[in-house]
Amino acid sequence: MHHLTRAATAAVLWVRGRLEEGRARGSDRGDISITTVIIWAAAVGGAIAIAGTISIIVTKYNGLLTGI
């Protein structure tokens, strides 16, 4: 448990340091454009749709796929 506490503390300190470095650089926050958000949402949605389709097919033909 002590090791987990140390690791969590180290992670929090690292994140806090990164945030402070970002704030020290100025106002350039690296804002993401709406196009990037749309592309990421479409990519994630497509990946979920493909995974769902594969799982439905595997479930439907599970008995037939057993011998392969």
C-alpha positions in Angstrom: 0.0 0.0 0.0 2.9 2.3 0.8 4.3 1.8 -2.7 0.9 2.6 -4.3 0.7 5.8 -2.2 4.2 6.8 -3.4 3.4 6.1 -7.0 0.1 8.1 -6.8 1.9 11.0 -5.2 4.6 11.0 -7.8 2.0 11.0 -10.6 0.1 13.9 -9.0 3.3 15.9 -8.6 4.3 15.2 -12.2 0.9 16.3 -13.5 1.0 19.4 -11.3 4.4 20.3 -12.6 3.3 19.9 -16.2 0.3 22.1 -15.6 2.6 24.8 -14.0 5.0 24.6 -17.0 2.0 25.1 -19.4 0.8 28.1 -17.4 4.2 29.6 -17.3 4.5 29.6 -21.1 1.7 32.1 -21.6 -1.7 32.3 -23.2 -1.0 29.8 -25.9 -3.2 26.9 -24.6 -3.1 25.0 -27.9 -6.9 25.1 -28.4 -8.3 22.3 -30.5 -10.3 23.3 -33.5 -13.9 22.1 -33.9 -12.8 20.1 -37.0 -10.4 18.1 -35.0 -13.1 17.3 -32.5 -15.4 16.2 -35.3 -12.8 14.0 -36.8 -12.0 12.3 -33.5 -15.7 11.8 -32.7 -16.2 10.2 -36.1 -13.2 8.0 -35.6 -14.2 6.8 -32.2 -17.8 6.3 -33.4 -16.6 4.3 -36.3 -14.4 2.1 -34.2 -17.3 1.4 -31.8 -19.6 0.6 -34.7 -17.0 -1.8 -36.2 -16.4 -3.5 -32.8 -20.1 -3.8 -32.3 -20.7 -5.3 -35.7 -17.9 -7.9 -35.2 -19.3 -8.9 -31.8 -22.8 -9.3 -33.2 -21.5 -11.5 -36.0 -19.4 -13.6 -33.7 -22.3 -14.0 -31.3 -24.7 -15.0 -34.2 -22.3 -17.5 -35.7 -20.6 -18.7 -32.6 -21.7 -22.3 -33.1 -20.4 -22.4 -36.6 -17.1 -20.8 -35.8 -16.3 -23.3 -33.1 -14.8 -25.8 -35.5 -12.5 -23.4 -37.3 
